[in-house]
Amino acid sequence: MSVVIRYDINNQQVRWFLGLTEAGLFPGVGYFLSCWYKRTEFGVRMAIFFSAAALAGSFGGLLAAAIAQMDGVGGRPGWSWIFILEGLATIVIGVLSLWMVHDFPDEATFLSEVDRKRVLRRLAEDQQSSAEHEQFKMSYFWASLKDWKTYVSAIIYMGADGSLYAFSLFVPTIINQLVSLLGYTSIKAQLLSVPPYAAAAIVTVTVGFIADRTRQRGICNILVSLVGITGFAMLLGCKTAGARYAGTFLGAMGIYPAISNTISWASNNTEGVYKRGVTLGIVIGWGNLNGIVSSNIYRGKDAPNFYPGHGTVLAYLVLFQFGGSLVQYLLLRLENRKRLRGDRDHWIQGLDRSQIELLGDKRPDFIYTL
């Protein structure tokens, strides 16, 4: 997009190809990290990665405003420099990643032989198949499609991601209301967009850390959902710009942590690197599709209260993010009790060790992260 935006090309078509190439980034990073870290270490690292999205929301607008001051440099308008400079940074980092990113620990040339063995030993102790570098089989793809956790996780992520898209679209409206009601300058208004995203980044990492230590990702999801529900209830019911601005804080702190925590939860409970990759793709892909809904619920004719938009997001948070998390938490707890009682031991009768390992998270000794 950075290259062709200055030419007479249909920008909608260009944006489609941009989305096509970007689509694999988030599930790819989640999959990559899950192959390197134990289940109790993955959440905070996924949270740190995703907190960058919140920080981008904080400072991206300010950076764009600064770059736009290059208007006329090289005979180009300021907006084109935003695409050029950000595009160049993306290309440079992409090229460097060819040497910096290694798929699996046993292929990492930047580690010594001793360190590679240590990483693989830690993963094996955590019952992770990435320690053994399994080969792809279509059975892993079908296993993901037949796993109920794939679809419940997709519903939870749908609630978080759909709300995230809507939140990102609506924050500028809240800021504009503050400008009109309180007489703030445009620069001060831009600065007001920073704190909610910064707070979201801090809470995202904090929740990731707590969920790792407690192994209670479902409880963490439920609690942050309640925070987000409170925030959007304030946006729905409050009339003053200040109260709505406070609601954006709670909304951000209830949505952003659930994104990374849900991905960590789905990853923790899907064993087998290829099955996990398929599952993350389905979960995140379905969540992203809900951007179609979110981009159409805040309509100009509903201003200034935007009841349909806030009501839709509130429904997403209550039914999907909160409700889905509660259902999955209860079902996983029930399944863990059955496995600990030995009710699933008959699944491995007559199987040798290699066949048992191929069962992945269906092994009776695999205990789900709640």
C-alpha positions in Angstrom: 0.0 0.0 0.0 2.9 2.3 0.8 4.2 1.9 -2.8 1.0 2.2 -4.8 -1.0 4.7 -2.8 0.3 7.6 -4.8 -0.9 6.1 -8.1 -4.3 6.0 -9.6 -5.3 2.6 -8.3 -8.5 1.6 -6.5 -7.5 2.0 -2.9 -10.2 -0.5 -1.8 -8.5 -3.2 -3.9 -5.1 -2.3 -2.5 -6.5 -2.4 1.0 -7.9 -5.9 0.3 -4.4 -7.2 -0.6 -3.0 -5.4 2.5 -5.4 -7.3 4.7 -4.6 -10.5 2.9 -0.9 -10.2 3.7 -1.5 -8.9 7.3 -4.1 -11.6 8.2 -1.6 -14.2 9.2 0.5 -12.0 11.5 -1.4 -12.2 14.8 -2.2 -16.0 14.7 1.3 -16.5 13.4 2.9 -14.7 16.3 0.7 -16.5 18.7 1.6 -19.9 17.2 5.3 -19.0 17.1 5.4 -18.0 20.8 3.5 -21.1 21.8 6.1 -23.3 20.3 8.9 -21.7 22.4 7.4 -21.2 25.9 5.7 -23.3 28.5 2.0 -22.9 29.0 2.6 -20.9 32.2 5.0 -18.5 30.4 3.1 -17.9 27.2 0.4 -15.6 28.4 2.5 -12.7 29.6 4.6 -12.8 26.4 1.4 -12.8 24.2 0.2 -9.9 26.3 3.4 -7.9 25.8 3.1 -8.4 22.1 -0.5 -7.4 22.0 0.0 -4.4 24.3 2.0 -2.9 21.4 -1.4 -2.6 19.6 -2.7 -0.6 22.5 0.4 1.6 22.6 0.1 2.1 18.8 -3.4 3.4 19.4 -1.9 5.8 22.0 0.9 7.2 19.9 0.0 6.3 16.4 -2.1 9.4 15.9 0.5 11.6 17.4 3.2 10.1 15.2 1.0 10.5 12.1 0.4 14.1 13.0 4.1 14.7 13.3 4.9 13.0 9.9 2.1 15.0 8.3 4.1 18.1 8.9 6.4 16.9 6.1 3.8 18.2 3.7 5.6 19.3 0.5 8.9 17.5 1.2 10.0 15.8 -2.0 7.0 17.2 -3.7 4.7 14.8 -1.9 1.7 15.6 0.4 2.2 15.0 4.1 -0.3 12.0 4.2 1.8 10.1 1.6 4.9 10.3 3.9 2.9 8.4 6.6 2.5 5.4 4.2 6.1 5.7 2.9 7.9 5.9 6.3 5.7 3.3 8.1 5.9 1.1 5.0 9.7 1.3 5.0 9.9 0.4 8.7 7.7 -2.6 8.0 9.9 -3.8 5.1 13.1 -3.4 7.1 11.8 -5.4 10.1 10.4 -8.0 7.7 13.7 -8.6 6.1 15.5 -8.8 9.4 13.0 -11.3 10.7 14.3 -13.8 8.0 17.5 -14.1 10.2 16.0 -13.3 13.6 13.0 -15.6 13.7 13.4 -19.4 13.9 10.3 -21.7 13.6 11.2 -24.2 16.4 13.7 -24.3 19.2 15.6 -27.3 17.6 16.3 -25.1 14.6 17.5 -22.0 16.4 21.1 -21.2 15.3 21.4 -18.4 17.8 21.3 -20.9 20.7 24.1 -23.3 21.6 23.5 -27.0 21.5 23.2 -27.0 25.3 20.6 -24.2 25.3 18.6 -25.9 22.6 18.5 -29.1 24.6 17.4 -27.1 27.7 14.6 -25.4 25.9 13.4 -28.7 24.4 13.6 -30.4 27.8 11.4 -27.6 29.4 8.8 -28.0 26.7 8.8 -31.8 27.0 8.2 -31.4 30.8 5.2 -29.2 29.9 3.9 -32.0 27.6 4.3 -29.9 24.4 4.8 -31.6 21.1 7.0 -28.7 19.8 9.7 -30.4 21.8 9.6 -33.3 19.3 9.1 -31.3 16.0 6.1 -33.3 14.8 5.3 -33.7 11.1 2.2 -32.2 9.5 -0.7 -34.5 8.9 -4.2 -33.7 7.7 -5.6 -35.5 10.7 -4.4 -32.5 12.8 -6.5 -30.2 10.7 -9.6 -32.3 11.1 -8.9 -32.7 14.8 -9.2 -29.0 15.2 -12.4 -28.8 13.3 -13.9 -31.6 15.5 -12.8 -30.0 18.8 -15.6 -28.1 20.6 -13.0 -25.9 22.3 -12.2 -24.4 18.9 -15.7 -23.0 18.5 -16.2 -21.9 22.1 -12.8 -20.1 21.9 -13.9 -18.5 18.6 -17.1 -17.2 20.3 -15.1 -15.7 23.2 -12.7 -14.1 20.8 -15.6 -12.8 18.8 -16.9 -10.9 21.8 -13.5 -9.4 22.5 -12.5 -8.6 18.9 -15.8 -7.3 17.8 -15.8 -4.9 20.8 -12.2 -3.9 20.0 -13.0 -2.8 16.5 -16.0 -0.8 17.7 -14.0 0.8 20.5 -11.3 1.9 18.2 -13.8 3.5 15.9 -15.7 5.2 18.6 -12.9 6.7 20.7 -12.3 9.7 18.3 -16.0 10.5 18.7 -15.6 10.8 22.5 -12.6 12.9 22.0 -14.4 15.2 19.6 -17.2 15.6 22.1 -14.7 16.8 24.7 -13.3 19.2 22.2 -16.7 20.7 21.5 -18.0 20.7 25.0 -14.9 21.7 26.9 -13.2 23.8 24.3 -10.0 21.8 24.1 -7.5 22.4 21.3 -6.9 19.7 18.8 -3.4 19.0 20.2 -4.9 18.5 23.7 -7.6 16.4 22.2 -5.0 14.2 20.6 -3.3 13.8 24.0 -6.6 12.8 25.6 -6.6 9.7 23.3 -3.4 8.4 24.9 -4.4 7.6 28.5 -7.1 5.0 27.8 -4.8 3.0 25.5 -1.9 3.3 27.8 -4.0 2.0 30.7 -5.2 -0.9 28.5 -1.6 -1.8 27.7 -0.7 -1.9 31.4 -3.7 -4.0 32.4 -3.1 -6.3 29.4 0.4 -7.2 30.6 -0.7 -7.4 34.2 -3.5 -9.8 33.4 -1.2 -11.9 31.3 1.2 -12.2 34.2 -1.5 -13.1 36.7 -3.1 -15.6 34.4 0.3 -17.3 33.9 1.0 -17.5 37.6 -2.5 -18.7 38.6 -3.4 -20.7 35.5 -6.9 -19.2 35.8 -7.3 -17.7 32.4 -11.0 -18.2 32.4 -11.5 -16.3 35.7 -9.3 -13.5 34.4 -11.4 -13.3 31.2 -14.6 -13.2 33.3 -13.3 -10.4 35.5 -12.0 -8.1 32.7 -15.3 -8.7 30.9 -17.1 -7.2 33.9 -14.9 -4.2 33.7 -15.6 -3.8 30.0 -19.3 -4.2 30.6 -19.3 -1.5 33.2 -17.4 0.8 30.8 -19.9 0.4 28.0 -22.8 0.7 30.3 -21.4 4.1 31.3 -21.1 5.0 27.6 -24.7 3.9 27.1 -26.2 5.6 30.1 -24.1 8.6 30.9 -24.7 12.0 29.1 -21.7 14.0 30.1 -18.4 13.9 28.1 -16.4 13.4 31.2 -18.3 10.3 32.3 -18.1 8.9 28.8 -14.4 9.5 28.8 -14.1 7.5 32.0 -16.2 4.8 30.4 -13.6 4.6 27.6 -10.9 3.7 30.2 -13.0 0.8 31.6 -13.9 -0.3 28.1 -10.3 -0.4 27.0 -9.2 -2.2 30.2 -12.0 -4.8 29.7 -11.4 -5.5 26.0 -7.6 -5.5 25.3 -6.6 -8.0 28.0 -9.3 -10.4 26.8 -7.8 -10.5 23.3 -4.3 -11.8 24.3 -5.7 -13.9 27.3 -8.2 -15.7 25.0 -5.5 -16.5 22.5 -3.3 -17.8 25.3 -6.2 -19.8 26.7 -7.0 -21.5 23.4 -3.3 -22.2 22.8 -2.8 -23.7 26.2 -5.6 -26.2 25.7 -4.7 -27.3 22.2 -1.9 -29.7 22.1 0.0 -30.5 18.9 1.7 -27.7 17.1 -0.2 -28.1 13.8 -3.6 -28.6 15.5 -2.8 -25.5 17.5 -1.9 -23.5 14.4 -5.3 -24.4 12.8 -7.2 -23.6 15.9 -5.6 -20.2 16.3 -6.3 -19.4 12.7 -10.0 -20.3 13.0 -10.4 -18.4 16.3 -8.7 -15.2 15.2 -10.1 -15.4 11.7 -13.7 -15.6 13.0 -13.0 -12.8 15.4 -11.7 -10.5 12.6 -14.8 -11.1 10.6 -16.8 -9.3 13.2 -15.1 -6.1 12.2 -17.8 -6.1 9.5 -20.4 -5.7 12.2 -18.4 -3.3 14.3 -17.7 -0.9 11.5 -21.4 -0.4 10.8 -23.0 0.0 14.2 -21.9 3.6 14.9 -23.9 5.7 12.5 -24.0 9.4 12.2 -27.7 9.6 12.6 -27.5 8.0 16.1 -25.3 10.8 17.4 -24.7 12.0 20.1 -25.8 9.0 22.2 -25.1 6.1 19.8 -27.5 3.8 21.6 -27.5 1.0 18.9 -23.7 1.0 18.8 -23.1 0.9 22.5 -25.9 -1.6 22.9 -24.4 -3.9 20.3 -21.0 -3.8 21.9 -22.5 -4.4 25.3 -24.3 -7.5 23.9 -21.0 -8.7 22.5 -19.3 -8.4 25.9 -22.1 -10.0 27.9 -23.1 -12.8 25.6 -19.8 -13.8 23.9 -16.8 -12.6 25.9 -18.3 -13.0 29.4 -20.8 -15.8 28.6 -18.4 -17.8 26.4 -15.7 -17.5 29.0 -18.0 -18.8 31.8 -19.2 -21.7 29.7 -15.7 -22.8 28.7 -14.4 -22.4 32.2 -17.2 -24.7 33.6 -16.8 -27.3 30.9 -13.0 -27.5 31.2 -13.3 -27.8 35.0 -15.8 -30.6 34.6 -13.5 -32.4 32.1 -10.4 -32.0 34.3 -12.3 -33.7 37.2 -13.2 -36.6 34.9 -9.6 -37.0 33.9 -8.2 -36.8 37.4 -10.8 -39.5 38.5 -9.6 -41.7 35.7 -12.8 -41.6 33.8 -10.9 -41.1 30.5 -8.2 -43.7 31.0 -10.0 -46.1 28.7 -9.1 -43.8 25.8 -5.5 -45.1 25.8 -6.2 -48.8 26.4 -4.3 -50.9 23.9 -2.2 -48.0 22.6 1.6 -47.8 22.8 3.5 -44.7 23.9 3.9 -43.1 20.4 0.1 -43.5 19.8 -0.7 -42.0 23.1 1.5 -39.0 22.3 -0.4 -38.4 19.0 -3.6 -37.9 21.0 -2.4 -34.4 22.0 -4.8 -32.7 24.4 -7.0 -35.8 24.2 -4.5 -37.7 26.4 -6.1 -38.5 29.8 -3.1 -37.1 31.6 -3.4 -33.7 29.8 -5.0 -31.3 32.3 -6.6 -28.2 30.8 -5.8 -24.7 31.8 -8.8 -23.2 33.4 
